[in-house]
Amino acid sequence: MKHKILVCMRLKLLFLSDYFLVFSKKASIICFSTQRKHKRLINMSNFERVSDVLEHHIQFHHRVHDLYKDMLTNAENEKVKMLIQTLRNHEQQHAQHIKDYIEQAPENTLETYFQYSHDEDEQDMFDNISTPATVTVDHVHDVATLCDNYLEQFYEEMMEAADIPEVKELFENLKENILQEKMKLTVDVTSLLDM
């Protein structure tokens, strides 16, 4: 999986009737239409603010939470159900952590723009996850690892693209959080298997 991250920058805007122009050291003039509900690039692809990326990842965590909910009905036994419920709680905590950050973060960090595409990679990941007739600890562990690896790689790529220290630090923190959760998952799976 490779996200198409091209630019991270603070932008200077010049408004002209229905469009505004964006100037940056790293990019030539880029036009955004102000007539659309969602800003759409003309002759460019996917520009989003850091806040948009974070909002999208809140939705990602909700989607994974719902995926685990669907697995509950096919859980092999109570241990698997406990593991799934633990993971659902972790997804809620991740989403809340990002919401809290958005509320407290400096506006100039949240308003930093990235040009990238994430939807296809993410959809491919979800398309490759199936729920078997009987959900085992191994299956749950594999799905959790797949989701965590996706986020870890995504945050790594965002860190590499960020040339603003506050934005780089944000994605470093999110990546570190994912790494800690992966370690917790391993401990949780081990303790469940020992029960």
N, C-alpha and C positions, 0 to 999 in steps of 0.2 A: 504494500500500500504506500503510495507516495502522493501526498497532497500537493496541489499546485499553489504553493505560496510564493508570490512574486515580490510583494512590496509591503513594508511596514513603515509608516511615516506619520508625522504630524502634518496636517495640511493647512495651507493658506487658501482661502476661498474667495472668489470674486463672483458675485451674483450678476447675471445678465438675463433679464426677462425670464424665459422659461427654463434656462439652464444656468448652472454655475460651473465655473472653471476651477480646476484644482492644479495648484503649482507645487512642485516638490523638487528637491535636488536629485531625487532618484528617478523621476518620471517626467515625461513630457506632459503637455496639457492633456487632461482627461476631463471629459464632459459628463456630468450627471444630469439627468432630467429631474426637475422638481415636481413634475406633473404626475408622477407615479406614486402609488402607495409605498412601494418598496423601491428604493433608489436603484436604478438600472444603469449600468455602464453602456456607453455608446462605443462600439469597437473595442471593448475591453470586457473582461469577465470578472464577476463576483468580487466586489469591494465591500467589505463589512467592517464596522467598527469593532473594537475589542468587546464592547458591551453586547453587540450582536452575537459575536462568537460565544460569549459566556451565556447569553440567553439560549442560544442553540444547544449548548452543552447541558443546561438545566433540562431541556426537553429530551436530550439524549438519556440522561439519568432516569427521567420519568419513563421513557420507552423501555429501558432495561428493567426497571422496577416492574412494569407491566408484563414483560417477558417472563420474569421469575414468578409472577402471580399465575400466569398460564401454566407454568411447570408444576405448581402445587397440586393440581388435580391428578397428575400422573406420577406423583412421588412414590418411590418404591416402599418407603417406610417412614416412621416418625423422625428418624435421624436426618433423612433427606429433607423432610419438611422443615425441620429446625434450621438446617443449613440454608435452605431457600429463604426462609423468613429472615435470617440474619443478613443475607445478601440484600433482600428488599430494604431492610432498615439502613444498610450501608448506602444504598442508592439514594434514599431519602436524605441521608446526612450529607452526601456529596452535593445534591441539588441545593440543600439549605446553605451549605458552606459557600457555594458560588453566589447565591442570592445575597447572603450577608456581605460578601466582598463587594458586589455591585453597589450596595447601599452605602458602603464606607469608602469606596475607592475615589481617588481624585478624578475629577471630570476629565482632565487632559489625558489621563491614562485610558479611561473608558472611550474617549473620542478618537483614539489613534486608529487609523485605518489599516486593514490588511487586504491584500488582493489574493484570493485563493479559492479553491473549490473543495468542498468536503462531502457534499451530499452523495455522490456516486460511491465513494469508498465506504462511507457509512452504510448506505443501503446494501451494498454488496456484502458487508459483514453480516447484517441482519438477515439477508436472503440465505446465507449459508448456515444459519442456525435453525435447526429443526428440533421439535420436541418428540422424543420417542414415546412409544406406548408406555414404557416404564422408565421413569427418570431416576437415575442412580446418582450417587455422590460423584462418581467420575464425570458424568455428563454435566452436572452442575458446575464442577470445578473447571471443566473445559470451557464452558460458556463464560464463566466469570473471568477466566484467564484471557480469553479472546477479547472480551470487552475492555478489560484493563490494558491489554497490549495495544489495542487500537488507540485508547486515550493517551497512553504513555508515548507512543510514536507521534501522535498528533501534537501533543504538547512539546515534544522535543523539536519537531519541525517549526513550531511557532516560536520557540526560543531562538532557534537559529536564524529565523527571519527577522526577529525583533532587533532594531538598532537603538531602541530607547530603553534605558536601564530599568525603569519601572515596569514596562511591559514584559521585558525578559524575566524579571524577578517574579512577576505574576505567574507566568507559565512554568517557571522553575518550581514554584510552590505547588502548583496544581500537579505537576509531574511527581514531585516528592510525595504528595498526598496519595497518588495512585500507587506508588511503590510501597508505601506503608500499608495500604489496603491489601496489596498482593501478599505481603508477609502475614498480615492478620488472617487472610483467607487460608493460607497454608496451615497456620496454627489451628484455625477452626476446623478444617477438614481432618487434620490429624487427631484432634481431641474428640471429634465425633466418631471417628473410626475406632478409637480406643474405648468408647463407652460400651 
